[in-house]
Every structure is written in structure tokens, then in C-alpha cells.
Amino acid sequence: MKISPFLAALLLFSLASCETVIDLPAPEHTPSLAVRHWLGTVSDTDSATRVFFAGRQLYVSASQRLFDTSPLTGLNTATARLYDDGAGGALVEEYEPAPPYSPGQVSAAGYYQPTRGFRPQPGGTYRLRVEAPGYAAVESRLTLPPAPPVLSNATFTPQPGGSDPYTRQGRLTVSIQDDGATDDYYVAFARVLEAAGQPLTNGYVYEETDNSNGGVSDLQTRLSLSNAFGNGTLYPYADTDVNGRTFTFSADVRVTGYDPFGGGGLPPGAQLEVIISRTTRDTYRFWLSEQRYYDANGNPFAEPAPLYSNIQGGFGLFGGYADGVVRVGL
């Protein structure tokens, strides 16, 4: 049976008019403090290291109501203190508002820096307490890894051809001795140094990856090179399959000294500094959840990807690390 064009159009109009709009009421929400801080055994006092590890800087903001899409802003009214629970809860560090370490950050609101120059000890237990007017105080406690990872046999094997004054390509490998007495979690970073050991401000290290693989599932199979700025580019690795053994971090990397604003190039004697951070279990869980969050972002069919939190009374991460460092010539 044929349907006239008029009846077909009327049927389509009728179906379209059946659309139902449902208003979802936002649940009740009491704003809570949201905190991010990675406490470590290495002092980030020099400006180059602070910029490279900008994601470790203490940052304080507040939670937002569900469906609120306004830009997140930091709080400059917080009071943050660090206590050594292994020394009877003594106050060992205080923080003050500071500009962001990363030169790419526009707003300084919410960033804090230490004032006492305290250096935490491996295996120490520390408690962070943050307060701000109008919010309930929040706390978190961690025990730092007992020692930095032991690194050895670092090599950089250049790939033949394809290099220029601005770029080197090759295979980077480092041996890591895992501690069999503990559950350990690692993350790898690399940066370019001049011959004298000073960081090259226009130097960058990229891992050459196969885009057909990756994602959260690949994080369980190998240690990958991470971006220290974070935002879904931190790739932690658990020692589940290598517990108590020596294993190898190995990656094809591209090292560049290119400066888009003029000058640049890799200077004679340039070298790579490889940092393998041994982290806490909470840090590992947060980074995994962050990776899942960014993988699911914008996908209406993805399962919910809530961020892990270890902040009591609030949200966020109080993470810890101990850095093992090794250098290798290019």
C-alpha cells in the first residue's frame, strides 16, 4: 500500500512531537574543599624543576554543584599545614599563596608554596590539613615510599638517519630494581639537560607511541613515559608482574631542542635525565581514575568514571613520591 506524501509528512510530524523533555533536579550539594598535592623526598626549589613538575604544587579549590559548567576557580583564602605524624604530630611545613609554577597557567588563584623549606624523609608519615573560611576543614595522611627506586644500566641508542640539529631519535632503556617487600607503583619522566647538567628550557622528550594501542588497559602491561603536567597524561605502573625483580623501562623517544620563537637546537654534550618516581597506592589509584575520566570525556556511551579521592571531608589527592634519577648522554 502506498502512502501519500501528505500522510507521510503528517506521520513524521506526529512522531517528532512525541519527544519528552525530562528535567533532572540537581541533588543537594554542600561545597567542599578540593585539594591536590604531591609530597616528595626531592626538593623542587630550583625554578626549572618546579616548572617541570608543576603538577606537584599544592592547589586548593572547591567542589561544584552537579551540572554546573562554570570554570573552576581556586581559593587564595586557605590555610594549609603539614604535620609529621612520625614525630608526634609536629608542625613541619606551612604554605602561602603563590603564582603557579607552570608558565602556561593564567590565573594564580588556588596555588600555594611551602615557606619553611622542609624536606620529607623516605618512609615518613605526614598529614596535610587545609582550612578555608566557609568550608569544613579537610585532612589526608600518607606514608612515603621507604626509598627511591634503584636505577642502573641507562642507555640511549640513536636510530640511524633522520636526525637534525634539533632532534634525536632513539631507544631509551633503564633497569629498575623492584623492592619485593612492598607493593610498588612507578611513573617515568624524562627531560633534556645541557652538558653542565642545567635543564634545557626549550628541550622536550616525547615517547613514540602506537596510536592503535594505549588507554587504561595498556597501563597494566608496561611502564610508559609520562607528561609531568598531568591532565590525563600520567601513566602509572604497578609491580604486580615484576615484584622483587629487576625490570626494564624501555621506550622509543624523540628528543628535541627546537624553539619556535628562534634559536634552539640540541647543544653539544646534551643529555637525558630520567626520573622514575616510586609513588603511593593512593597516587596510583588517582592517576588511573584520572586516565579513565579523560578517556570517557565526551563519550555519551561511556560508563561513569568518578575520580578517586583520599581527602577526608573533601575531594582530591594527597599523593607521595620518592624519585630515582639517572642521566645518559645523547
C-alpha angles and dihedrals in degrees: 000000000000122000119215117240089245093056091045091053091047090051093051091048091050092051092048091051090058092073112126124211115207121195111216110206114223112243120246111279133193109194112242132189117268116204136185123185135145112202117201147174095241120081113236094197098126113084097233093055092045091053093046092051096038091141091067093064117110110259126182128192137138136255121258133220117266112272091021105135099177115126114275113247131195129236122240093183098074128116113213126186135176122214130195105226090185089062098051094280095298117175106248106163141025129190134217132193111277141169116270116270092225113082088211093066113100101190122053094195112124099019121120136185132201118257105194102052092232115173114208118225126235110263092017122140115227136179125209119203122187126186132178133174111270095020136086114253117258132206141187134183131204142172113221121229111277094241142351116270116271109242129193145153095040113180139169113202111194119223113237115256129351096081126123134177089278101046143046124185125194151117116290118199133175129175117226124196109215121213108239093198095067142040104251136194126195141193125187130217134173135191137177122254133191119240091268091054098256116136113258104236093208096039122112136179121207129183113228103230135184106241091206088071133039132078126113095313092059091054089074095056106053146001109261132192111265134206108240092214091070122203095141096322099099111104112192123193127206121215092229094124098033103041110159094358136103111255134178133243104208129171141156105241140185115215118197138181095184118143113196090200095059137288121037135122129142109288122226111278094022114164141186124244112205118199118194109190119204104209140188125263092249090054090051092050092048093051092048091051090046090053091050090048093055092042090055096042111121094007109118091193097052120110116250112282108197118186117247115242135191097179110116110225093007144033139278141048136304099188135176138207145175115207127220112196132196132167131212132183123243 
